[in-house]
Amino acid sequence: MGILDIIIVILIVAWLGGFSLHIGGGLVHLLLVIAVIVLVFRLLS
């Protein structure tokens, strides 16, 4: 697992935690979008 994979996992876990606890608001969703973009970029390259 590379550093980007670890960051993606952390962002997804943080998003799930923030979504279930209603903490963070738009910032958590923005981090999830960034994680998905990085994941797609890694899959295509």
C-alpha positions in Angstrom: 0.0 0.0 0.0 1.4 3.3 -1.0 1.0 6.6 0.8 -1.9 7.7 -1.4 -3.8 4.5 -0.7 -3.4 5.1 3.0 -4.6 8.7 2.6 -7.7 7.5 0.6 -8.6 5.0 3.3 -8.2 7.6 6.1 -10.4 10.1 4.1 -13.1 7.6 3.5 -13.1 6.5 7.2 -13.2 10.1 8.3 -16.1 10.8 5.9 -18.1 7.8 7.2 -17.4 8.9 10.7 -18.4 12.5 10.0 -21.5 11.4 8.1 -22.7 9.2 10.9 -22.0 11.8 13.6 -22.9 14.8 11.6 -19.6 16.5 12.2 -17.6 18.6 9.7 -20.3 19.4 7.3 -19.1 20.4 3.8 -15.4 19.9 4.6 -15.8 16.1 5.1 -17.6 15.8 1.8 -15.0 17.9 0.1 -12.3 15.5 1.4 -14.2 12.5 0.1 -14.4 14.1 -3.4 -10.7 14.7 -3.3 -10.1 11.1 -2.2 -12.3 9.8 -5.1 -10.5 12.0 -7.6 -7.1 10.7 -6.5 -8.4 7.1 -6.6 -9.7 7.5 -10.1 -6.5 9.2 -11.2 -4.4 6.3 -9.8 -6.6 3.7 -11.5 -6.3 5.4 -14.9 -2.5 5.9 -14.7 
